[in-house]
Amino acid sequence: MTGRVSFLIATMAPFLGWIKTGEIRALAVSGPTRSEVLPDVPTFKELGVPYVEAASWYGIFAPKGTPKPVIAKINTDVNEVLQNADFIKRSAALEFTLLGGSPEVLDAKLKSEIRKWADVAEAIGLAAP
């Protein structure tokens, strides 16, 4: 807001108010389709920018060895919250997509993300120290 940053890639939610008032300008979204909240903002792909699809996501993890009944209870409670109409409405306004699911779904998501970003790192020559 002070003019010291000319470009930033970040999650949309914290900036929506400023984008909607015109105080900052959204150039593109990184998802595969335009945002429902900002439908006039094109995707990187639409602009011809070779950009890997990127989206922030959140998961709830427990320490290794957590008893399965505890994990099942947390999973059930979280999935119940994700079905709450008010929570869904508030999340949609912030451009959050709620998925939920089983611990196995989260495990598959994590493995997929690790694979995707490892491929990106390799493609641009990044290596772990």
HELIX and SHEET records of a PDB file:
HELIX    1   1 ALA A   13  PHE A   15  5                                   3    
HELIX    2   2 LEU A   16  THR A   21  1                                   6    
HELIX    3   3 LYS A   68  VAL A   81  1                                  14    
HELIX    4   4 ALA A   85  ALA A   93  1                                   9    
HELIX    5   5 PRO A  103  ALA A  123  1                                  21    
END                                                                             
